Amino acid sequence: MDLRVGARGTGAAHAVGTLLRGWRKRALLTQEQLAEKAGLNVRTVRRLENGGLWQPRSRSVLLLAQALELGGEEREQLAAAARGLPVAGTGEVAARPIVPRQLPAGLAALAGRERELAVVEDAHRARTALVVAIDGMAGTGKTALAVHAAHRLAPGFPDGQLYVDLHGHGAAPVEPGEALARMVRALGVPAEEIPDHDEDRAALYRSVLSERRVLIVLDDAAGAEQVKPLLPAGPGCRVIVTGRGRLSGLGDTRAVSLDVLPAPAAVALFAEVAGHERAAGASPGELEEVAARCGWLPLAVRIAAERLRARPTWSVRDLLKRLAGDRLAELAAGGHDVAAALDRSYDRLPAELRRAYRLLGARAGDGADDGADDSANLDSRTAAALLGTSAPHAERLLERLLDAHLLRESAPGRYRFHDLVRDHASRSSRVA
């Protein structure tokens, strides 16, 4: 019968527990799954792994060996340990390492992002920074760049690649503790061994990665506080993180800011997505005008191209006519929507910044109506008058909108909206 472990049986019980734990992890089984597969009570499995039983029943040993699909030599090791005989090498039993390959499918090529791609790759290959932080306004292609770079870098990280969408600009951003739990599970830690407290989860995560070479992609971060607990400490790991706002306070970081595409790259992207046969009937000037009305923004260019491809009766001129009206209403297709993306950026702002965005947008919208681009002349004194505050406070608000990529700096101390952001800010001022 089963006996509780005493002083004399401590070593034997430890050997049994070490062997069982290692073989169970190798088989990718939880304690509950092993118990069910062996036809045993889960408490028995737990006590055996924890060194709480000495001289288990021979039938229990046989059932566990069968459930774990042990070979002859391993069965002999387990039987010997269960009888209290010395077993060599029990301290070296380890689970087969899990190698996660979580990267989503990437684009075959990135139009107009060759320089930024080189920066990301060089930073990781040269090991000059633990983190590469990619920021930019909604729709600039941050995720596409991160995933494309990660696929190219993957051979240098033989222990795997982790990918987590943090939903920083969604309705429910992922809590760091939940992200940690998902990542350590992907690295082979059974669910029942994941601690309840976030700090303990972070410590376990760092421990698991301490001697591994893993590339980690953290997509759509809300801010540095969401990212900090997810950074590894091991020298072999590297991180690519994306976010709409500038990410600071992450330690050894190389920042890469994405702007809109240069004209040739935007036109090439439009032709590639729409289909070269659809674009062939348009003049170079018309194709460039489409890209211009999309604000040279990759997301907007892709949506416009997808709409043309989906409407065989349309020509590029027909598309141009539609984009001459309410561009934000037109730039939505297949679940992608420029206005919705900007809504998410706006919704993440604190109340004071949302008010500033609306008031500045109202002025920018008035300028757009009469053909003048007044938003290019925005400075702290003008903003202070519009917002009813002091110039220094207005400057701080402008800087925070700049950091959120909802304003652009045309010259030191002078700000303007991107065309599509101006349309969105103006519309927000009318519906507020």
C-alpha positions in Angstrom: 0.0 0.0 0.0 1.0 3.7 -0.3 3.0 5.0 2.6 3.6 8.6 3.6 7.2 9.6 3.1 9.4 9.5 6.2 13.0 10.6 6.8 14.4 7.4 5.3 12.4 7.7 2.2 12.9 11.4 1.4 15.6 10.7 -1.3 13.5 8.0 -3.0 10.4 10.1 -3.0 12.3 13.1 -4.5 13.7 10.8 -7.3 10.2 9.6 -8.2 8.8 13.1 -8.2 11.7 14.4 -10.4 11.3 11.6 -12.9 7.5 12.0 -13.1 7.5 15.8 -13.4 10.1 15.7 -16.2 8.4 13.0 -18.2 5.0 14.7 -17.8 6.2 18.0 -19.1 8.0 16.3 -21.9 4.6 14.7 -22.9 2.9 18.2 -22.7 0.4 17.0 -20.1 -1.0 18.7 -17.0 -1.2 16.8 -13.8 -5.0 16.5 -14.3 -4.5 15.1 -17.9 -1.9 12.6 -16.7 -4.1 11.4 -13.9 -7.1 11.0 -16.3 -4.9 9.2 -18.8 -3.5 6.8 -16.1 -6.8 6.3 -14.4 -5.5 7.7 -11.1 -6.7 10.3 -8.7 -5.0 13.7 -9.4 -4.1 14.0 -5.7 -1.9 10.9 -6.1 0.0 12.4 -9.1 0.5 15.7 -7.2 1.8 13.9 -4.0 4.1 11.8 -6.1 5.6 14.8 -7.9 5.9 16.8 -4.7 7.7 14.0 -2.9 4.8 13.2 -0.6 4.6 9.5 -1.3 7.2 6.7 -0.8 6.8 3.2 -2.3 3.8 3.8 -4.4 1.8 0.8 -5.5 3.4 -1.2 -8.4 0.1 -1.0 -10.3 0.2 2.9 -10.0 3.7 2.9 -11.3 2.7 0.7 -14.3 -0.3 2.9 -15.1 1.9 6.0 -15.1 4.5 4.4 -17.2 1.9 3.4 -19.8 0.2 6.9 -19.7 3.6 8.5 -20.3 4.5 6.0 -23.0 7.9 5.3 -21.4 10.4 3.0 -23.0 12.0 0.0 -21.3 15.0 1.9 -19.8 12.8 4.7 -18.5 10.3 2.2 -17.0 13.2 0.5 -15.2 14.3 3.9 -13.8 10.8 4.7 -12.5 10.4 1.2 -11.0 13.8 1.4 -9.3 13.1 4.8 -7.8 9.7 3.6 -6.6 11.4 0.8 -4.7 13.8 3.2 -3.1 16.8 2.1 -5.1 19.3 4.8 -6.3 18.7 6.1 -9.8 21.4 7.9 -11.7 20.6 11.2 -13.5 17.2 11.9 -12.0 18.2 15.5 -11.5 18.8 15.9 -15.2 15.3 14.8 -16.3 13.8 17.8 -18.2 10.9 18.5 -20.4 11.4 18.7 -24.1 11.7 22.4 -24.8 8.7 24.1 -26.4 9.6 26.2 -29.4 6.7 28.6 -30.1 6.3 29.9 -33.6 3.5 32.5 -33.1 4.2 35.1 -35.7 1.2 35.9 -37.9 1.5 35.8 -41.7 3.5 38.8 -43.0 3.5 40.7 -46.3 5.9 39.5 -49.0 7.3 43.0 -49.4 6.9 46.4 -47.7 6.5 49.3 -50.1 8.5 52.3 -49.0 9.7 50.9 -45.7 13.2 49.7 -46.7 15.0 52.2 -44.4 12.9 51.5 -41.4 13.2 47.7 -41.9 17.0 48.0 -42.0 17.0 49.9 -38.7 14.9 47.3 -37.0 17.0 44.4 -38.4 20.3 46.1 -37.7 19.4 46.9 -34.1 18.5 43.3 -33.3 21.3 41.6 -35.3 23.9 43.9 -33.8 22.4 43.4 -30.3 22.6 47.1 -29.7 19.2 47.4 -28.1 16.9 45.0 -26.2 13.8 46.7 -27.6 12.9 48.3 -30.9 9.8 50.5 -30.4 7.9 51.3 -33.6 5.4 54.2 -33.3 3.3 56.2 -35.7 -0.3 57.4 -36.3 -3.0 54.9 -37.0 -2.7 53.2 -40.4 1.0 53.8 -41.0 1.7 50.0 -41.1 3.5 49.5 -37.7 2.2 45.9 -37.4 3.2 45.0 -41.0 6.7 46.3 -40.4 7.1 44.5 -37.0 5.8 41.2 -38.4 7.8 41.4 -41.6 11.0 42.2 -39.7 10.3 39.4 -37.2 10.0 36.8 -39.9 13.3 37.9 -41.4 15.0 37.9 -38.0 13.4 34.5 -36.9 16.4 32.3 -37.9 18.5 34.1 -35.4 16.2 33.1 -32.5 16.1 29.3 -32.6 14.2 29.0 -29.3 11.1 30.6 -30.9 9.1 33.7 -31.5 6.2 35.0 -29.3 3.5 37.3 -30.6 0.9 39.1 -28.4 -1.6 41.6 -29.7 -2.0 43.9 -26.6 -5.1 45.6 -28.0 -3.9 48.8 -26.6 -6.3 50.8 -28.6 -9.2 48.4 -28.4 -12.1 48.3 -26.0 -10.3 46.0 -23.6 -6.5 46.3 -23.6 -4.8 43.1 -22.5 -3.6 43.2 -18.8 0.1 42.5 -18.3 -0.7 39.5 -16.1 -2.9 37.9 -18.8 -0.2 38.5 -21.4 2.4 36.9 -19.1 0.2 33.9 -18.5 -0.3 33.4 -22.2 3.4 33.6 -23.0 4.7 31.3 -20.3 2.0 28.7 -21.4 3.4 29.0 -24.9 6.9 28.4 -23.5 5.7 25.1 -22.0 4.7 26.0 -18.4 1.5 24.1 -17.5 -1.4 26.3 -16.5 -1.6 24.9 -12.9 2.1 26.0 -12.4 1.5 29.7 -13.3 1.4 31.9 -10.2 -1.6 34.0 -9.4 0.2 37.3 -8.8 1.5 39.4 -11.7 5.0 39.9 -10.1 5.4 36.2 -9.7 4.3 35.6 -13.2 6.8 38.1 -14.5 9.6 36.5 -12.4 8.7 33.1 -13.9 8.6 34.5 -17.4 12.1 36.0 -17.0 13.4 32.7 -15.5 12.0 30.6 -18.4 13.6 33.0 -20.9 16.9 33.4 -19.0 18.9 31.0 -21.2 16.8 31.0 -24.3 17.0 33.1 -27.5 13.5 34.2 -28.2 12.1 37.1 -30.3 9.1 38.7 -28.8 6.6 40.9 -30.7 4.3 43.0 -28.6 1.8 44.6 -30.9 -0.4 47.7 -30.3 0.8 48.7 -26.9 -1.2 51.3 -25.0 1.9 52.6 -23.3 5.1 51.7 -21.5 3.3 50.5 -18.3 1.6 47.8 -20.3 5.0 46.7 -21.8 7.5 46.9 -18.9 6.4 43.6 -17.2 6.7 41.8 -20.5 10.4 42.6 -21.1 12.8 39.6 -20.7 16.0 39.9 -18.8 18.0 37.2 -20.6 20.8 38.3 -22.9 19.6 36.2 -25.8 16.1 37.7 -26.2 14.9 40.7 -28.1 11.6 42.6 -28.3 9.8 44.5 -31.1 6.9 46.6 -29.7 4.5 48.8 -31.7 2.2 51.6 -30.4 0.6 54.7 -31.7 2.1 56.9 -29.0 5.8 57.3 -28.5 7.0 54.6 -26.1 9.6 55.9 -23.6 10.9 54.5 -20.3 11.6 51.0 -21.6 15.3 51.1 -21.0 17.6 50.0 -23.8 15.4 51.0 -26.7 15.8 52.0 -30.3 12.8 54.1 -31.5 11.5 53.9 -35.1 8.8 56.4 -36.0 6.7 55.8 -39.1 5.4 58.6 -41.3 3.2 58.4 -44.3 4.6 56.8 -47.5 6.6 58.7 -50.1 4.6 59.3 -53.3 6.2 56.6 -55.5 5.8 54.0 -52.8 2.1 54.9 -52.2 1.3 54.7 -55.9 3.1 51.3 -56.1 1.1 50.0 -53.2 -2.1 51.1 -54.7 -1.3 49.4 -58.0 -0.2 46.2 -56.3 -3.4 45.9 -54.2 -5.9 47.0 -56.8 -4.2 44.9 -59.5 -1.9 46.3 -62.1 -4.5 45.6 -64.8 -7.0 47.8 -63.0 -4.5 50.6 -62.6 -3.1 50.3 -66.1 -5.9 52.4 -67.6 -5.2 55.4 -65.4 -2.6 58.1 -66.0 0.4 58.5 -63.6 -1.2 61.7 -62.4 -4.5 60.1 -61.6 -2.8 57.3 -59.6 -0.8 59.9 -57.7 -4.0 61.9 -57.0 -5.7 58.9 -55.5 -2.7 58.3 -53.2 -2.7 62.0 -52.3 -6.4 62.0 -51.4 -5.6 59.0 -49.2 -3.1 61.2 -47.4 -0.3 58.8 -48.5 -1.4 56.7 -45.5 -0.8 53.0 -46.2 -4.1 51.9 -44.6 -6.1 54.4 -46.6 -4.3 53.5 -49.8 -5.0 49.8 -49.3 -8.6 50.4 -48.6 -9.0 52.6 -51.7 -7.3 50.0 -53.8 -9.5 47.2 -52.4 -12.6 49.2 -53.2 -11.5 49.6 -56.8 -10.7 45.9 -57.1 -14.1 45.0 -55.7 -16.0 47.2 -58.2 -15.2 46.0 -61.7 -17.4 48.8 -63.2 -15.4 51.5 -61.5 -12.4 53.3 -63.1 -9.7 55.2 -61.2 -11.6 58.4 -62.2 -14.7 57.1 -60.5 -12.8 56.4 -57.4 -11.3 59.9 -57.5 -14.8 61.4 -57.7 -15.9 59.5 -54.6 -12.7 60.5 -52.7 -13.4 64.2 -53.5 -16.3 64.1 -51.1 -16.4 62.6 -47.6 -13.1 60.7 -47.7 -13.6 59.1 -44.3 -16.9 57.6 -45.3 -15.3 56.2 -48.5 -12.2 54.7 -46.8 -13.8 51.7 -45.3 -13.8 48.2 -46.7 -13.5 44.6 -45.6 -13.4 45.3 -41.9 -10.8 48.0 -42.4 -11.9 51.6 -41.6 -9.7 54.7 -41.3 -12.3 56.6 -39.3 -12.7 53.7 -36.9 -8.9 53.5 -36.4 -8.8 57.2 -35.6 -11.8 56.9 -33.3 -9.7 54.4 -31.3 -6.9 56.9 -31.0 -9.3 59.6 -29.9 -11.1 57.5 -27.4 -7.8 56.7 -25.6 -7.1 60.4 -24.9 -7.9 61.9 -21.5 -10.9 64.3 -21.5 -8.8 67.4 -21.6 -6.9 66.2 -24.7 -10.2 65.1 -26.4 -11.6 68.6 -25.9 -8.4 70.2 -27.3 -8.5 67.9 -30.3 -12.1 68.8 -31.0 -11.6 72.6 -30.7 -8.5 72.6 -32.8 -10.3 70.3 -35.3 -13.2 72.8 -35.6 -10.7 75.5 -36.6 -8.9 73.2 -39.0 -12.2 72.2 -40.6 -13.2 75.8 -41.1 -9.9 76.4 -42.9 -10.4 73.3 -45.1 -13.9 74.5 -46.1 -12.6 77.7 -47.8 -9.5 76.1 -49.2 -7.0 77.5 -46.7 -4.8 75.2 -44.7 -5.0 77.1 -41.4 -4.0 74.1 -39.5 -0.4 74.6 -40.8 -0.3 77.9 -38.8 -1.1 76.4 -35.4 1.2 77.5 -32.6 0.9 77.7 -28.8 -0.5 81.2 -28.8 -3.2 80.4 -31.4 -4.0 77.2 -29.5 -4.2 79.1 -26.2 -6.8 81.5 -27.6 -8.9 78.6 -29.0 -8.6 76.5 -25.8 -9.0 79.4 -23.3 -5.8 78.6 -21.5 -2.2 79.9 -21.2 0.3 79.6 -23.9 2.6 77.3 -21.9 -0.3 74.9 -21.0 -1.5 75.0 -24.7 2.1 74.0 -25.7 2.0 71.0 -23.4 -1.3 69.9 -24.9 0.0 70.3 -28.4 3.0 68.2 -27.5 0.9 65.5 -26.0 -1.2 65.4 -29.2 2.0 65.2 -31.1 3.3 62.3 -29.0 -0.1 60.5 -29.7 0.5 61.1 -33.5 -2.7 63.1 -33.8 -0.7 66.3 -34.7 2.4 66.8 -36.8 5.2 69.3 -36.3 5.7 71.3 -39.5 8.5 73.4 -37.9 9.7 73.9 -34.3 6.8 75.1 -32.4 4.4 75.0 -35.3 1.8 72.2 -35.8 -0.6 70.8 -38.3 -3.1 68.0 -38.8 -2.6 65.2 -41.3 -5.3 65.6 -43.9 -7.3 62.6 -42.8 -6.8 63.4 -39.1 -8.0 67.0 -39.8 -11.2 65.5 -41.4 -11.7 63.3 -38.3 -11.0 66.1 -35.8 -13.4 68.4 -37.6 -16.1 65.7 -37.7 -15.5 65.0 -34.0 -16.0 68.7 -33.2 -19.4 68.7 -34.9 -20.7 65.5 -33.2 -19.4 66.2 -29.7 
